Each structure stands twice: as C-alpha cells, then as structure tokens.
Amino acid sequence: MSLLLLIISFIFSFIFYSFYNLEILGKIFSDSKYVYYDFNSYSISWNIFYESLLFLIIGGFFFLFFSSLFEKSNDKQNNPYLKNWLKDNFKNILYYIGFALFYTSIYMILKELDFNFFYIIFSINTIIIILYLIYNKLFILSDLLKINTSLFSTIYIFIFIKFFITEDTSFFLIDFINSIVILISFLINIYSEKVILKKKSDSFMLLHFFIYLFLFVSFYFNLLFDSVSFIFSIFSFIISFLLFNFIKKIDFFKNSIITLKIVGIFFSYISIVTWIYYLQNYDNYFLEIFILFIILYLSFFNFKIHKLYENYTSFFFFIISLYFSLFYIYYNYIYLNNFNDLYLVFYGFTICFVTILSTYFYRFRKIYDYYFIYFVWLIISVIATLYYYYVNNFDLFSLWIILLYDSIMIFLSYFKLKQVEN
C-alpha cells in the first residue's frame, strides 16, 4: 500500500513537473529575447512547480505512514503514540487539507482570469449558497457553507476594523453586496444547524456571527453619527440587553441559551469600555445622565453575573464601572474642576476607605472576593499617592501621613480576612 501510494505520487509529480518544463520551453521559444527563465515572471508555471513538490511530499508522508516504521513493536516500552494519533486524526486532517486546496485552487483560477478579489468572494459565496439550497442535507456542503462563512466574514471583520481605525472610505458596491451575502450565509448556517441537521448550535459560530453583526451594523450606522465610540456603545449594549432579557423567550434558541448569555456578557464588557471612553472624550450634557444610568446598570448586571457564575472578569468590570460612575459624578458635579488637585487625591483615598468599609456591611460568598477587592483598593491607593506627588513636591511629613492611612486600611483588611477565614 505504501509503495503504491508513493508510485502514484511520483507519477503525478512527474506529470506536473513535465507541464512546468513544457511551459517554460514554450515561453522561451515564443520570444527570442528570453535567454534565461525568471521564476517570478510566470506565475502559472511557478504554481505547477509547487504542486509537483507537493505531490512528492504527500507521497513521502503516505509511504512513512503505512510503512513498518509506525508498526507496534514487541517491546512493551515502545509507545506507538504517533501512529495512534495519526489514525485518530488522519481523516480530519485530510478533510481540512481538501478544504484548503479547494479554496486555494478556486482563488488561483479566478485570479489567473483577472478576477478582482472581492468579486471572487461574491462568486464563491453565491455558488455555495445556491448549491446548499439545492441539496442542503449533504454534509460536505454544510461544512463548506460554515467554513466559507467563517473565512470571508473574518476578512470583512478586518475590513470594518481597519475602517474604524484609519477611517479609510474605500468601500465599494461589491463590498456592500458581499457584506449582505455573508450576513445571509450566517443566518442560513445557524438555521441549518438547528433545523435541518438537528445539531446544537456552534458556540464559536454564534460568537462569530454577533461580532460580525455588531461591526456590520456599526459600520453602516457610522454615516449617521460623529462618534464611533457612541455607535459601539449603543449597539453592544443593545446586543447584551437583548441576549439576556429576551433571547430565552425564543424557542429556536432554547438549546443555545448558555452560549448566547456568554456572548451577552462579552458585549457588556465592550459596552462598559466604550461608554467610559465616550464620556471621557465627548461632552454631551443631554445624554450624560442617561449614559451614567446605563453604566451603573451594566455595573450591577456584571455583579449579578459574578454572583451566579463566579466570573471574576465580570467582577472586575463591576468595580471599574461603579468607581468610574462615582468618580464622574464627583468630578463633574462636586469637584467642578475648579478646586485644587488635592480634592482628586482625597477622592481616591476616600474610595479606598469606602471599599474596605463595604466589606464589613456586605457578606461575599467567596473569600477570593475579599482578596480581589482589597487588591483593588491597594492599586487605587498607590495611584492616588503617585498622583499626589505628581502635583506636589515630595516631603517626608506627607509621606508619613499617607503611610499611617495605609496601615489603618491594611489592618481593617486583615481583620476582615481573619474573620472570614474563621
């Protein structure tokens, strides 16, 4: 078997290499000014040369795979791990190599016909969707649709991100059509997984879909608003809110509730970050109370998530969003940016004290919650101290006062931890 596959590979390699040489000779003799061959000058020949090498490599792989090198030895200490791994994974490896070769060959054929890359995306998308709609129970078409959707949506995700970063407006009609077709491909794929193939929804596919949908909608609504951060904030909040409050009422998604809730949590993080960025960089007095309300809502939402699932990332965003909201209210309605910078330092140390004091009035379920909170107050204290010496000259007397304050905070933390551990 190994020798037969090796011989077949040699034959195909020889055929491709022969075509490669014939094309070189044809191009040399067709024009007398060629006295030597430059590999970069003939893309088709160069591709054939690579394919001849590929068949040699494949032949060598099959020869080794089926040879006695991987046979189990009588020696009990010899572990045939490589052979077992190849047997377990060979079909999947071969399957995905087939997909890789399919996309590469289609791309190269259309490129040789001088197709624009984005027209290539449209052509492949359209062909696969039509084939799938004609015969949707063929598993290879289902996988092809999924891979095709993931691949081309990723390309457009990077295009959208590039636009938001560089504000490059080179977006044409074919891009608009492609983005719509990709969105349709996502919907067909999700419907197919649930209804036709009777599978549980792919978690990665759902996350991928919502990221694409988020950037897709944000991109086209960007024409109506001046701020990208405002668009991101609005749509990430809407996605998060809908996934947690309404998606469970839809029977179609009843087997994907956990995945969709994870996606909702992920978008709540994006919403918090973008709302904070928006408030820090844009003055909008008509919306700031509404935005602060949303941030506080997301803050306690993430605290609820932490209580349910012990999600310390959500716990971190709860603390950050809560402290930012308090700081924003203090800075804009109490501090009013008219007093000495020491007021900001005073706010920092007050927050540290309130943070520790809150642990005496609210009982957390896990001791790690206390460690997390005390670590946060320590970071805030260090930042407040550094800021104090940034706006004031260093002197030992103020340092002793700050260290006395820190020692009191440390003792309060220690007593509480000791109480919780016991």
C-alpha positions in Angstrom: 0.0 0.0 0.0 2.7 2.5 1.0 4.7 1.7 -2.2 1.6 2.0 -4.4 0.8 5.5 -3.0 4.4 6.5 -3.3 4.5 5.5 -7.0 1.2 7.3 -7.7 2.6 10.4 -6.1 5.7 10.2 -8.2 3.6 9.8 -11.3 1.5 12.9 -10.6 4.6 14.8 -9.5 6.3 13.9 -12.8 3.2 15.0 -14.8 3.1 18.4 -13.2 6.8 18.8 -13.5 6.6 18.0 -17.2 3.9 20.6 -17.7 6.1 23.0 -15.8 9.1 22.4 -18.1 6.9 22.5 -21.3 5.5 25.9 -20.3 9.0 27.2 -19.6 10.2 26.0 -23.0 7.1 27.4 -24.8 7.7 30.8 -23.3 11.4 30.8 -24.1 11.0 29.8 -27.7 8.0 32.0 -28.3 10.1 35.1 -27.7 13.7 35.2 -28.6 14.6 37.9 -26.1 14.3 35.3 -23.2 17.7 34.0 -22.6 17.0 32.8 -19.1 13.9 32.0 -17.0 12.9 34.1 -14.1 10.6 32.3 -11.7 8.8 35.5 -10.8 7.8 36.1 -14.4 5.5 33.1 -14.9 3.0 32.6 -12.1 1.2 29.6 -13.6 4.5 27.7 -14.1 5.7 28.5 -10.7 2.4 27.2 -9.2 2.8 24.0 -11.1 6.3 23.6 -9.8 5.0 23.9 -6.3 2.3 21.3 -7.0 4.9 18.9 -8.2 6.8 19.3 -5.0 3.5 18.9 -3.0 2.8 15.5 -4.5 6.4 14.4 -3.7 5.8 15.5 0.0 2.4 13.7 0.1 3.9 10.6 -1.4 6.6 10.6 1.3 4.1 11.1 4.0 1.9 8.1 2.9 5.0 6.0 2.5 6.0 6.6 6.1 2.5 6.4 7.4 1.8 2.9 6.0 5.3 1.6 6.4 6.6 -0.6 9.2 8.2 2.4 10.9 4.9 3.0 12.8 4.1 -0.6 13.5 3.8 -1.6 17.1 6.9 -3.2 18.3 7.0 -6.3 20.5 8.9 -4.2 23.0 6.3 -3.1 25.6 8.2 0.1 26.4 7.7 1.3 22.8 4.7 3.6 22.8 3.2 3.9 19.3 1.8 7.3 20.1 2.5 8.9 16.8 0.8 6.1 14.8 -2.3 6.2 17.1 -2.5 10.0 16.9 -2.3 9.8 13.1 -5.0 7.1 12.9 -7.3 9.1 15.2 -6.9 12.4 13.3 -5.9 11.4 9.8 -9.4 11.7 8.3 -10.0 15.1 9.8 -6.5 16.3 8.6 -7.3 15.0 5.1 -10.7 16.7 5.2 -9.4 20.1 6.1 -6.5 19.8 3.6 -9.1 19.2 1.0 -10.9 22.5 2.0 -7.6 24.3 2.0 -6.8 23.1 -1.5 -10.3 23.8 -2.7 -10.1 27.5 -1.7 -6.6 27.9 -2.9 -7.3 26.4 -6.3 -10.5 28.4 -6.8 -8.7 31.6 -5.8 -5.8 30.9 -8.1 -8.1 30.0 -11.0 -10.1 33.2 -10.7 -7.0 35.2 -10.1 -5.5 33.9 -13.3 -8.7 35.0 -15.1 -8.1 38.5 -13.7 -11.0 38.5 -11.2 -11.0 41.1 -8.5 -10.6 39.5 -5.1 -13.9 40.9 -3.8 -15.6 39.5 -6.9 -14.1 36.2 -6.1 -15.7 36.3 -2.6 -19.0 37.1 -4.2 -18.7 34.3 -6.7 -17.7 31.7 -4.2 -20.4 32.8 -1.7 -23.1 32.8 -4.3 -22.2 29.4 -5.7 -22.0 27.7 -2.3 -25.3 29.2 -1.1 -27.1 28.1 -4.3 -25.6 24.5 -4.0 -26.6 24.3 -0.4 -30.1 25.5 -1.0 -30.5 22.9 -3.8 -29.2 20.0 -1.6 -28.8 21.0 2.0 -28.5 17.5 3.5 -25.1 16.8 2.0 -22.7 17.2 5.0 -19.8 18.4 2.9 -21.9 21.3 1.6 -22.9 22.2 5.2 -19.3 22.2 6.3 -18.3 24.2 3.2 -21.0 26.8 4.0 -19.8 27.1 7.5 -16.1 27.4 6.6 -16.9 29.7 3.7 -18.9 32.0 6.0 -16.3 32.0 8.8 -13.4 32.7 6.3 -15.0 35.6 4.4 -16.7 37.1 7.4 -13.3 37.3 9.1 -11.9 39.1 6.1 -14.7 41.7 6.3 -14.4 41.9 10.1 -10.8 43.1 9.5 -12.0 45.5 6.8 -14.5 47.0 9.2 -11.9 47.3 12.0 -9.5 48.9 9.5 -12.2 51.4 8.6 -12.8 52.4 12.2 -9.1 52.7 12.9 -7.9 54.5 9.8 -11.3 55.9 8.5 -10.5 54.6 5.1 -13.6 55.1 2.9 -12.6 52.8 0.0 -15.7 50.7 0.4 -17.5 49.9 -2.9 -20.8 48.5 -4.0 -19.3 45.0 -4.3 -18.3 45.2 -0.6 -21.8 46.2 0.4 -23.2 43.2 -1.6 -20.6 40.9 -0.1 -21.3 42.0 3.5 -25.1 41.4 2.9 -24.5 37.9 1.4 -22.2 37.0 4.3 -24.9 38.0 6.8 -27.4 35.8 4.9 -24.9 33.0 4.9 -24.6 33.2 8.7 -28.4 33.1 9.1 -28.7 30.1 6.7 -25.9 28.3 8.6 -27.5 28.9 12.0 -30.9 27.7 10.7 -29.3 24.7 9.1 -27.5 23.6 12.2 -30.7 23.8 14.3 -33.5 22.7 12.0 -32.0 20.6 9.1 -29.0 18.9 10.7 -30.6 18.8 14.2 -27.3 19.8 15.9 -26.7 22.0 18.8 -25.6 25.5 17.7 -21.9 26.0 17.3 -20.8 28.3 20.1 -17.9 29.7 18.1 -20.2 30.3 15.1 -22.7 32.2 17.3 -20.0 34.4 18.8 -18.5 35.0 15.3 -22.0 35.9 14.0 -22.7 38.5 16.7 -19.2 40.1 16.3 -19.8 40.3 12.6 -23.3 41.7 13.1 -22.1 44.2 15.6 -19.4 45.6 13.3 -21.7 45.4 10.2 -24.4 47.5 11.9 -21.9 49.9 13.4 -20.2 50.4 10.1 -23.4 51.4 8.2 -24.7 53.5 11.1 -21.4 55.3 11.2 -22.8 57.5 8.5 -25.4 58.9 10.9 -23.2 59.6 13.9 -20.0 61.5 14.5 -18.6 59.2 17.2 -17.6 55.6 16.6 -17.4 55.0 20.4 -21.0 56.1 20.7 -22.1 53.7 18.0 -20.1 50.8 19.6 -21.6 51.7 23.0 -25.2 51.7 21.8 -25.1 48.5 19.8 -23.0 46.5 22.2 -25.4 47.5 25.0 -28.5 46.6 22.8 -27.0 43.2 21.9 -26.1 42.4 25.5 -29.5 43.6 26.8 -31.5 41.6 24.2 -29.5 38.4 24.7 -30.1 38.3 28.4 -33.7 39.6 28.6 -35.4 38.3 25.5 -33.5 35.5 23.8 -34.6 32.9 26.4 -38.2 33.5 25.3 -37.5 32.4 21.7 -37.8 28.6 21.3 -35.4 28.5 18.4 -32.5 29.3 20.7 -33.6 27.2 23.7 -30.6 24.9 23.3 -28.1 27.8 22.9 -29.1 29.9 26.0 -25.8 29.4 27.8 -23.7 30.3 24.7 -25.8 33.4 24.0 -25.6 34.5 27.6 -21.8 34.3 27.3 -21.9 36.4 24.2 -24.1 38.9 26.0 -21.6 39.1 28.9 -18.8 39.7 26.4 -20.7 42.6 24.8 -21.5 44.1 28.2 -17.7 44.4 28.6 -17.4 46.2 25.3 -20.3 48.5 26.2 -18.7 49.5 29.5 -15.3 50.3 28.0 -16.8 52.3 25.0 -19.2 54.2 27.2 -16.4 55.2 29.6 -14.3 56.2 26.6 -17.2 58.3 25.2 -17.8 60.2 28.4 -14.1 60.9 28.8 -13.7 62.3 25.3 -17.0 63.8 24.3 -19.2 66.4 26.1 -22.8 65.7 25.7 -24.8 67.2 28.6 -28.1 65.9 27.3 -27.0 62.3 27.3 -24.6 62.0 30.2 -27.2 61.2 32.9 -28.7 58.5 30.6 -25.2 57.1 29.9 -24.3 57.1 33.6 -27.6 55.2 34.2 -26.6 52.6 31.6 -23.1 52.2 33.1 -24.5 51.7 36.5 -27.0 49.2 35.1 -24.1 47.3 33.4 -22.1 47.5 36.6 -24.7 45.7 38.8 -25.5 43.4 35.9 -21.9 42.2 35.9 -22.0 41.9 39.7 -25.1 39.6 39.3 -23.1 37.6 36.7 -20.3 37.2 39.2 -22.6 36.0 41.9 -24.2 33.4 39.6 -21.1 32.1 37.9 -18.1 33.3 39.9 -16.9 35.3 36.9 -14.1 37.5 38.2 -13.8 39.3 34.9 -17.4 40.5 35.4 -16.5 41.3 39.0 -13.6 43.5 37.7 -15.9 45.3 35.3 -18.4 45.8 38.1 -15.8 47.6 40.2 -14.4 49.6 37.3 -17.8 50.8 36.0 -19.0 51.6 39.5 -15.9 53.5 40.5 -15.9 55.4 37.2 -19.6 56.4 37.7 -18.9 57.7 41.2 -15.7 59.5 40.0 -17.6 61.1 37.1 -20.4 62.4 39.3 -17.8 63.7 41.8 -15.6 65.3 39.2 -18.4 67.0 37.2 -20.9 67.9 39.9 -18.9 68.3 43.1 -15.3 68.9 42.2 -16.4 71.0 39.1 -12.8 71.2 38.0 -12.3 74.5 40.0 -10.6 73.3 43.1 -7.1 72.2 44.0 -6.0 68.8 42.6 -5.8 67.6 46.2 -9.5 67.1 46.0 -8.9 64.4 43.5 -6.4 62.7 45.8 -8.9 63.0 48.6 -11.5 61.2 46.4 -9.0 58.4 45.7 -8.3 57.8 49.4 -12.0 58.1 50.3 -12.9 55.4 47.7 -10.3 53.1 49.3 -11.8 53.6 52.7 -15.4 53.1 51.4 -14.3 50.0 49.6 -12.9 48.3 52.7 -15.9 49.5 54.8 -18.3 47.9 52.3 -16.9 44.5 53.1 -18.0 44.9 56.7 -21.6 45.5 55.7 -21.9 43.1 52.7 -21.0 39.5 53.0 -19.5 38.0 49.9 -19.9 34.3 49.1 -16.2 33.6 48.4 -13.1 34.6 50.3 -11.5 35.3 47.0 -13.9 38.2 46.5 -12.4 39.9 49.6 -8.9 39.3 48.3 -9.9 40.8 44.9 -11.5 43.9 46.5 -8.5 44.5 48.8 -6.1 44.2 45.9 -8.2 46.8 44.0 -8.1 49.3 46.9 -4.3 48.8 47.2 -3.9 49.7 43.5 -6.1 52.8 43.9 -4.1 53.9 46.9 -0.8 53.6 45.0 -2.3 55.6 42.1 -3.6 58.3 44.5 -0.2 58.5 46.2 1.7 58.8 43.0 -0.7 61.5 41.7 -0.3 63.4 44.9 3.4 63.6 44.5 3.0 64.4 40.8 1.1 67.6 41.6 3.0 68.4 44.8 6.6 68.4 45.8 7.8 65.4 47.8 8.1 65.8 51.5 8.5 63.3 54.3 5.7 64.6 56.5 3.0 63.9 53.9 4.6 60.5 53.2 4.3 59.5 56.9 0.6 60.6 56.9 -0.1 58.5 53.8 1.7 55.5 55.3 -0.3 55.9 58.5 -3.5 55.9 56.5 -2.4 52.8 54.5 -1.5 51.0 57.7 -5.1 51.6 59.0 -6.5 50.3 55.7 -4.3 47.2 55.9 -5.3 46.4 59.5 -9.0 46.7 58.5 -8.4 44.4 55.6 -6.5 41.9 57.8 -9.2 41.8 60.5 -11.9 41.2 57.9 -10.0 38.4 56.2 -9.2 36.8 59.6 -12.9 36.9 60.4 -14.0 35.4 57.1 -11.4 32.6 57.2 -12.6 31.6 60.7 
